[in-house]
Amino acid sequence: MPRKSRIDTTGALHHIMVRGIERCNIFRNDADRDNFLERLEKVLNETKTVCYAWALIPNHFHLLLQTGSMPISTVMRRLLTGYALYYNRKHRRHGHLFQNRFKSILCQKDNYFLELVRYIHLNPIRARIVDNLDELDKYKYCGHSVIVGRKEAGWQDMQEVLGMFGDRVGSARRSYRTFMGKGIAEGKRQDLTGGGLLRSAGGWEGVKALRKDRVYQKNDERILGDGNFVGQVLASAEEAMERRYALRSKGIDLDRLTIKASKIFGVKAEEIWLPGRFRKIVEARSVLCYWAVRGMGISMTMLSRKMGISVAAISGSVIRGQKIVEEKGLEII
């Protein structure tokens, strides 16, 4: 059975899990972990992606991310590709570093936010990297140490987490830490590592209780949330697909987008595809990239090959293009 496409939208909350191929270590030492975090900080800042929780374990890592100006798939592709190249070069190895594609579950924030933060931040204890909460407070490769004030990471959003425990930082940190301590006894939470009705309902007992009450909820294995949330997410994804099909049915393609962008900014269509730093050309290229990627669903890899620039450069163009489109009120049609 073919894999379903990822579901994403601006503001969506994702629990990301990535393992090393054949469960091999992807972090051999602190230098590897520091390199990974530097790359993570860079890509989060450039794509306006929010990180609420994270934990690095020798053979895998967890992230709790909220989609910003770029799809999560783009964020992760940049992060994983860059780190894999670094790791293979440093440790003189070849081939894939990560197991399959990364696992991403779109989560209902209201229902699961704090539970996911706790689950992710307790990973070093479950993996026996540290023995207890006191040691976790000091473990610098987990977002928990940032929230309790033992480590600084300007790219991690700790304010939203602490805000749920009070207005004063000191008391909020104490309440958060108490919340974390209560989660240690729960062990591994299978319901927080995937989507679908079974996990969203908290296991078979929850599913049976729903059925007993004749409650039948819409579900999808890519989504962790109740039936209403799943329905809204799927409807939004379907709407985005319908927009793309509608554009294509009207004959809108990359060539017509290029012509439209060239007319708006008063440049020649062919100039958009050539190297150049003139402001009007850069603006036209940025808008074209934004419309192509976010409106038509064209991959940044394909645009990268066609324009002869890196995927990172295309990503930057999409971000600029979105800002220009919003400021000028531009529409594809």
Secondary structure as a PSIPRED ss2 file (coil, helix, strand):
# PSIPRED VFORMAT (PSIPRED V4.0)

   1 M C   1.000  0.000  0.000
   2 P C   1.000  0.000  0.000
   3 R C   1.000  0.000  0.000
   4 K C   1.000  0.000  0.000
   5 S C   1.000  0.000  0.000
   6 R C   1.000  0.000  0.000
   7 I C   1.000  0.000  0.000
   8 D C   1.000  0.000  0.000
   9 T C   1.000  0.000  0.000
  10 T C   1.000  0.000  0.000
  11 G C   1.000  0.000  0.000
  12 A C   1.000  0.000  0.000
  13 L E   0.000  0.000  1.000
  14 H E   0.000  0.000  1.000
  15 H E   0.000  0.000  1.000
  16 I E   0.000  0.000  1.000
  17 M E   0.000  0.000  1.000
  18 V E   0.000  0.000  1.000
  19 R E   0.000  0.000  1.000
  20 G E   0.000  0.000  1.000
  21 I H   0.000  1.000  0.000
  22 E H   0.000  1.000  0.000
  23 R H   0.000  1.000  0.000
  24 C C   1.000  0.000  0.000
  25 N C   1.000  0.000  0.000
  26 I C   1.000  0.000  0.000
  27 F C   1.000  0.000  0.000
  28 R C   1.000  0.000  0.000
  29 N C   1.000  0.000  0.000
  30 D H   0.000  1.000  0.000
  31 A H   0.000  1.000  0.000
  32 D H   0.000  1.000  0.000
  33 R H   0.000  1.000  0.000
  34 D H   0.000  1.000  0.000
  35 N H   0.000  1.000  0.000
  36 F H   0.000  1.000  0.000
  37 L H   0.000  1.000  0.000
  38 E H   0.000  1.000  0.000
  39 R H   0.000  1.000  0.000
  40 L H   0.000  1.000  0.000
  41 E H   0.000  1.000  0.000
  42 K H   0.000  1.000  0.000
  43 V H   0.000  1.000  0.000
  44 L H   0.000  1.000  0.000
  45 N H   0.000  1.000  0.000
  46 E H   0.000  1.000  0.000
  47 T H   0.000  1.000  0.000
  48 K C   1.000  0.000  0.000
  49 T C   1.000  0.000  0.000
  50 V E   0.000  0.000  1.000
  51 C E   0.000  0.000  1.000
  52 Y E   0.000  0.000  1.000
  53 A E   0.000  0.000  1.000
  54 W E   0.000  0.000  1.000
  55 A E   0.000  0.000  1.000
  56 L E   0.000  0.000  1.000
  57 I E   0.000  0.000  1.000
  58 P C   1.000  0.000  0.000
  59 N C   1.000  0.000  0.000
  60 H E   0.000  0.000  1.000
  61 F E   0.000  0.000  1.000
  62 H E   0.000  0.000  1.000
  63 L E   0.000  0.000  1.000
  64 L E   0.000  0.000  1.000
  65 L E   0.000  0.000  1.000
  66 Q E   0.000  0.000  1.000
  67 T C   1.000  0.000  0.000
  68 G C   1.000  0.000  0.000
  69 S C   1.000  0.000  0.000
  70 M C   1.000  0.000  0.000
  71 P C   1.000  0.000  0.000
  72 I H   0.000  1.000  0.000
  73 S H   0.000  1.000  0.000
  74 T H   0.000  1.000  0.000
  75 V H   0.000  1.000  0.000
  76 M H   0.000  1.000  0.000
  77 R H   0.000  1.000  0.000
  78 R H   0.000  1.000  0.000
  79 L H   0.000  1.000  0.000
  80 L H   0.000  1.000  0.000
  81 T H   0.000  1.000  0.000
  82 G H   0.000  1.000  0.000
  83 Y H   0.000  1.000  0.000
  84 A H   0.000  1.000  0.000
  85 L H   0.000  1.000  0.000
  86 Y H   0.000  1.000  0.000
  87 Y H   0.000  1.000  0.000
  88 N H   0.000  1.000  0.000
  89 R H   0.000  1.000  0.000
  90 K H   0.000  1.000  0.000
  91 H H   0.000  1.000  0.000
  92 R C   1.000  0.000  0.000
  93 R C   1.000  0.000  0.000
  94 H C   1.000  0.000  0.000
  95 G C   1.000  0.000  0.000
  96 H C   1.000  0.000  0.000
  97 L C   1.000  0.000  0.000
  98 F E   0.000  0.000  1.000
  99 Q C   1.000  0.000  0.000
 100 N C   1.000  0.000  0.000
 101 R C   1.000  0.000  0.000
 102 F C   1.000  0.000  0.000
 103 K E   0.000  0.000  1.000
 104 S E   0.000  0.000  1.000
 105 I E   0.000  0.000  1.000
 106 L E   0.000  0.000  1.000
 107 C E   0.000  0.000  1.000
 108 Q C   1.000  0.000  0.000
 109 K H   0.000  1.000  0.000
 110 D H   0.000  1.000  0.000
 111 N H   0.000  1.000  0.000
 112 Y H   0.000  1.000  0.000
 113 F H   0.000  1.000  0.000
 114 L H   0.000  1.000  0.000
 115 E H   0.000  1.000  0.000
 116 L H   0.000  1.000  0.000
 117 V H   0.000  1.000  0.000
 118 R H   0.000  1.000  0.000
 119 Y H   0.000  1.000  0.000
 120 I H   0.000  1.000  0.000
 121 H H   0.000  1.000  0.000
 122 L C   1.000  0.000  0.000
 123 N H   0.000  1.000  0.000
 124 P H   0.000  1.000  0.000
 125 I H   0.000  1.000  0.000
 126 R H   0.000  1.000  0.000
 127 A C   1.000  0.000  0.000
 128 R C   1.000  0.000  0.000
 129 I C   1.000  0.000  0.000
 130 V C   1.000  0.000  0.000
 131 D C   1.000  0.000  0.000
 132 N C   1.000  0.000  0.000
 133 L H   0.000  1.000  0.000
 134 D H   0.000  1.000  0.000
 135 E H   0.000  1.000  0.000
 136 L H   0.000  1.000  0.000
 137 D H   0.000  1.000  0.000
 138 K H   0.000  1.000  0.000
 139 Y C   1.000  0.000  0.000
 140 K C   1.000  0.000  0.000
 141 Y C   1.000  0.000  0.000
 142 C E   0.000  0.000  1.000
 143 G C   1.000  0.000  0.000
 144 H H   0.000  1.000  0.000
 145 S H   0.000  1.000  0.000
 146 V H   0.000  1.000  0.000
 147 I H   0.000  1.000  0.000
 148 V C   1.000  0.000  0.000
 149 G C   1.000  0.000  0.000
 150 R C   1.000  0.000  0.000
 151 K C   1.000  0.000  0.000
 152 E C   1.000  0.000  0.000
 153 A C   1.000  0.000  0.000
 154 G C   1.000  0.000  0.000
 155 W C   1.000  0.000  0.000
 156 Q E   0.000  0.000  1.000
 157 D C   1.000  0.000  0.000
 158 M C   1.000  0.000  0.000
 159 Q H   0.000  1.000  0.000
 160 E H   0.000  1.000  0.000
 161 V H   0.000  1.000  0.000
 162 L H   0.000  1.000  0.000
 163 G H   0.000  1.000  0.000
 164 M C   1.000  0.000  0.000
 165 F C   1.000  0.000  0.000
 166 G C   1.000  0.000  0.000
 167 D C   1.000  0.000  0.000
 168 R C   1.000  0.000  0.000
 169 V H   0.000  1.000  0.000
 170 G H   0.000  1.000  0.000
 171 S H   0.000  1.000  0.000
 172 A H   0.000  1.000  0.000
 173 R H   0.000  1.000  0.000
 174 R H   0.000  1.000  0.000
 175 S H   0.000  1.000  0.000
 176 Y H   0.000  1.000  0.000
 177 R H   0.000  1.000  0.000
 178 T H   0.000  1.000  0.000
 179 F H   0.000  1.000  0.000
 180 M H   0.000  1.000  0.000
 181 G H   0.000  1.000  0.000
 182 K H   0.000  1.000  0.000
 183 G H   0.000  1.000  0.000
 184 I H   0.000  1.000  0.000
 185 A C   1.000  0.000  0.000
 186 E C   1.000  0.000  0.000
 187 G C   1.000  0.000  0.000
 188 K C   1.000  0.000  0.000
 189 R C   1.000  0.000  0.000
 190 Q H   0.000  1.000  0.000
 191 D H   0.000  1.000  0.000
 192 L H   0.000  1.000  0.000
 193 T C   1.000  0.000  0.000
 194 G C   1.000  0.000  0.000
 195 G C   1.000  0.000  0.000
 196 G C   1.000  0.000  0.000
 197 L H   0.000  1.000  0.000
 198 L H   0.000  1.000  0.000
 199 R H   0.000  1.000  0.000
 200 S H   0.000  1.000  0.000
 201 A C   1.000  0.000  0.000
 202 G C   1.000  0.000  0.000
 203 G C   1.000  0.000  0.000
 204 W H   0.000  1.000  0.000
 205 E H   0.000  1.000  0.000
 206 G H   0.000  1.000  0.000
 207 V H   0.000  1.000  0.000
 208 K H   0.000  1.000  0.000
 209 A H   0.000  1.000  0.000
 210 L H   0.000  1.000  0.000
 211 R H   0.000  1.000  0.000
 212 K H   0.000  1.000  0.000
 213 D C   1.000  0.000  0.000
 214 R C   1.000  0.000  0.000
 215 V C   1.000  0.000  0.000
 216 Y C   1.000  0.000  0.000
 217 Q C   1.000  0.000  0.000
 218 K C   1.000  0.000  0.000
 219 N C   1.000  0.000  0.000
 220 D C   1.000  0.000  0.000
 221 E C   1.000  0.000  0.000
 222 R C   1.000  0.000  0.000
 223 I E   0.000  0.000  1.000
 224 L E   0.000  0.000  1.000
 225 G C   1.000  0.000  0.000
 226 D C   1.000  0.000  0.000
 227 G H   0.000  1.000  0.000
 228 N H   0.000  1.000  0.000
 229 F H   0.000  1.000  0.000
 230 V H   0.000  1.000  0.000
 231 G H   0.000  1.000  0.000
 232 Q H   0.000  1.000  0.000
 233 V H   0.000  1.000  0.000
 234 L H   0.000  1.000  0.000
 235 A H   0.000  1.000  0.000
 236 S H   0.000  1.000  0.000
 237 A H   0.000  1.000  0.000
 238 E H   0.000  1.000  0.000
 239 E H   0.000  1.000  0.000
 240 A H   0.000  1.000  0.000
 241 M H   0.000  1.000  0.000
 242 E H   0.000  1.000  0.000
 243 R H   0.000  1.000  0.000
 244 R H   0.000  1.000  0.000
 245 Y H   0.000  1.000  0.000
 246 A H   0.000  1.000  0.000
 247 L H   0.000  1.000  0.000
 248 R H   0.000  1.000  0.000
 249 S H   0.000  1.000  0.000
 250 K C   1.000  0.000  0.000
 251 G C   1.000  0.000  0.000
 252 I C   1.000  0.000  0.000
 253 D C   1.000  0.000  0.000
 254 L H   0.000  1.000  0.000
 255 D H   0.000  1.000  0.000
 256 R H   0.000  1.000  0.000
 257 L H   0.000  1.000  0.000
 258 T H   0.000  1.000  0.000
 259 I H   0.000  1.000  0.000
 260 K H   0.000  1.000  0.000
 261 A H   0.000  1.000  0.000
 262 S H   0.000  1.000  0.000
 263 K H   0.000  1.000  0.000
 264 I H   0.000  1.000  0.000
 265 F H   0.000  1.000  0.000
 266 G C   1.000  0.000  0.000
 267 V C   1.000  0.000  0.000
 268 K C   1.000  0.000  0.000
 269 A H   0.000  1.000  0.000
 270 E H   0.000  1.000  0.000
 271 E H   0.000  1.000  0.000
 272 I H   0.000  1.000  0.000
 273 W C   1.000  0.000  0.000
 274 L C   1.000  0.000  0.000
 275 P C   1.000  0.000  0.000
 276 G C   1.000  0.000  0.000
 277 R C   1.000  0.000  0.000
 278 F C   1.000  0.000  0.000
 279 R H   0.000  1.000  0.000
 280 K H   0.000  1.000  0.000
 281 I H   0.000  1.000  0.000
 282 V H   0.000  1.000  0.000
 283 E H   0.000  1.000  0.000
 284 A H   0.000  1.000  0.000
 285 R H   0.000  1.000  0.000
 286 S H   0.000  1.000  0.000
 287 V H   0.000  1.000  0.000
 288 L H   0.000  1.000  0.000
 289 C H   0.000  1.000  0.000
 290 Y H   0.000  1.000  0.000
 291 W H   0.000  1.000  0.000
 292 A H   0.000  1.000  0.000
 293 V H   0.000  1.000  0.000
 294 R H   0.000  1.000  0.000
 295 G H   0.000  1.000  0.000
 296 M C   1.000  0.000  0.000
 297 G C   1.000  0.000  0.000
 298 I C   1.000  0.000  0.000
 299 S C   1.000  0.000  0.000
 300 M H   0.000  1.000  0.000
 301 T H   0.000  1.000  0.000
 302 M H   0.000  1.000  0.000
 303 L H   0.000  1.000  0.000
 304 S H   0.000  1.000  0.000
 305 R H   0.000  1.000  0.000
 306 K H   0.000  1.000  0.000
 307 M H   0.000  1.000  0.000
 308 G C   1.000  0.000  0.000
 309 I C   1.000  0.000  0.000
 310 S C   1.000  0.000  0.000
 311 V H   0.000  1.000  0.000
 312 A H   0.000  1.000  0.000
 313 A H   0.000  1.000  0.000
 314 I H   0.000  1.000  0.000
 315 S H   0.000  1.000  0.000
 316 G H   0.000  1.000  0.000
 317 S H   0.000  1.000  0.000
 318 V H   0.000  1.000  0.000
 319 I H   0.000  1.000  0.000
 320 R H   0.000  1.000  0.000
 321 G H   0.000  1.000  0.000
 322 Q H   0.000  1.000  0.000
 323 K H   0.000  1.000  0.000
 324 I H   0.000  1.000  0.000
 325 V H   0.000  1.000  0.000
 326 E H   0.000  1.000  0.000
 327 E H   0.000  1.000  0.000
 328 K H   0.000  1.000  0.000
 329 G C   1.000  0.000  0.000
 330 L C   1.000  0.000  0.000
 331 E C   1.000  0.000  0.000
 332 I C   1.000  0.000  0.000
 333 I C   1.000  0.000  0.000
